[in-house]
C-alpha cells in the first residue's frame, strides 16, 4: 500500500527518500501517492569465496549468502510481457557471480558496494539496487547465523 502524508495545499510536488533514493512524487488532494515500483529479487545466492581481512579467511574461504534486490525504472511497460521491458535474470546473476567470485575483498561492505555499482553500470533499466552479503563463519567468539553488510545504490 502506498505511504500517504498530508501536505499543505500550496505544495504541488515533493521528493521523498525511500531506501536512500530520491523519488519524485506528484500530489493530489493534499496526499502523496507513491509511484508504481517493480523489483526483481535474487534471494540466498550462495558462492564460495576467500573474502575477509584475516589471512586464514583468505586461505580457507567459505560460503557466503547474498540477497540482491533491483528496482526497475517505473517508466518500463511491464504489461507488454516482453524481455525488453525488464532485465535478464541470467545476466543479472552472472554479473553478481563474476564480481563476487573473481576478485578478493577484505570487507563484505566493499563486496556489496562493488556488486551494486557493477549492476547499475551494466543495466540501464534499473533505478536502484540493494545488495546484502551474509558471512556465516565470522572470526568472532559468538553463536550467530551470520554477520552481514547491506548496501543500496541509486541512479
N, C-alpha and C positions, 0 to 999 in steps of 0.2 A: 504494500500500500504506500502511496506517495506521502512524504512528510509535508505537513501543512503548517504555515505560520501566518499570523495576521500581520499585515503591513499597513502603514499609513496610506491613505487614499492617494497621496501625491506621488507615491513610488510606483513606477510602471514596469520596472525590471530590476533584477537583483542577481548577484552571483553568490552562490553558497559553496562551502568547502565540504565535499563528500570524498572520503578516502584520500584526502590531501590533494584532490583535483578540483580546480575551479570550474564549475559547470554553470553556464548561463541558464537562468530560469525566468520565463516570462510570467507575469502575474495577470490575474483575472479576478475581479470582485474582492480584492484585498487578500487573496491567498496565493501561495506559491504552489504551483503544480510541477512536481518533478517530471523531467522528461523521460521518455522510454529508454530503457537500457537493455542490452543483451550481453551476456557473459558466456565465455567458454571456460570450463573448469577441468583441469587435469589434476586428479587427486591421487595422492600416495604413490607418486612415481618413485621407484627405488633404483638407485645407482650405487655401484661400488666405486669409491674414490679414496684418495690419500690426502684429504684435506685436514688441516689442523696446524696449530702453532708448534706443537711438540714434535721432536724427532721420531718418537715412537709412533705417532699418528701417521707420519709420512711413510714409515716402514711397513706398518701393519695394514693400514687402511681400514675402512669399514663401509657398511651400507648406510646411505643417507636417504631420507624420505623427503620428497618435495611436493608441495602443492602450488599450483600456478593457476591464477585467475586472470583472464584477459577480458577487457571490456571493448566491445565493438563500437565503431563510430555509429552514433544514433541515426545518421542520415542514410545508412545502408537499408535497402529494402529487402528485409528477410522474407517477405511474402512471395518473392519471386521463386523461392525454393531452388536456388541455383548456387553452385560453388562460388560464383563471382560475388555473391552477397555476404561472404564470410571469409574466414581464413582456413587454410588446410590444416586439419588436426595433426596429420602425419608430419608435415613440415614444421609445425609448431613444436611437436615432441622432439624431432631431430635437432632443432635449434637448441632446445634446452639441454638435451643429452650431450651435444657437441661442446657447448660452453662449459658444462659442469664436469665432464669427464676428460676433456683434452687439455686442461690446464690445472695447475695446482693452486689452491687458495689456502692461506694461513687462517683466514677468518671466514666463517659461514656468511657473515654480513656482506663481505666482498663478493662471495659467490652469488648470493641472491641479487645483489646490485648488478653484477655483470650479466646475469641472465635477463633481468628486467630491461636493461639498456639494450642488450642484443636483440631482444624480441621487438622492442619499439623501433629499432633501426631497420629490422627486416620486414615488418608487417605494417604497412601504411594504413590499413583498415582498423587499426586499434587506437583507442584513446588512452587506455591505461593498462597497467599490468601489475599484479601483486604476486610476489614470489616468497614462499616460506620454505626455508631449508631447516630440516629437523636432523639433529645429530643425536642418535640414541646412546652411543657409547662416549660419554664425556669423561675427561680426566679429573673428575671431582668425586670426593668420597661422599656419595649420596645415592639414594634409591629414587629413581625417576624414570619416566618414559623416555624423555628426551629434553635437550635444550634446543631452542630454535631462534632463528633470526628471520624477520619478515621485512621486506622492502616493497614499497609502492612507488612507481614512477608513472608520470603522465606526460602527455604532449603539451 
